[in-house]
Amino acid sequence: MIEIIPKKEVVAASLRLLRDISSKSISEIKRASKIGAAIRSFEIFGRNWETERVELVRIHGLAKSFSEVPFVFYDPEFSEELSLEEMKSKFEFWRSIELETQRNCDLENGCISSPEDFEPHDDEWA
């Protein structure tokens, strides 16, 4: 799971972005900021992964456009904040898992006879 947590000092200019990311109210965002709570969570390879991965990449792109990002990416499994570079690495890692799974399924189901014949089932997103 990856969580989006607003930084402690949320300025008014950041609230619009944080509302866009989470659809939470301003008061909920301010409360989350004070206590360090998540305003959005993404379950990796969960039921809605195909749409959530696109949204997570979009949020990452938004973060890269700010000189001072008003939130952090947080990995609760390891209790650590992730930099933008670390998130990019995670995207690439998750994509490699997807492609490996697709290739293995194609091999097991007889769709391809060797790993070299594999073609991804979906567009690149990472």
Buried (B, 14 or more C-beta within 10 A) or exposed (E): EBBBBBBEEBEEEBBEBBBEBBEBEEEBBBBBBEEEEBBBBBEBEEEEBEEBBEEBBEBBEBBEEEEEBBBBBBBEEEEEEBEBEEBBEBBEEBBEEBBEEBBEEBBEEEBBEEEEEBEEEEEEEB
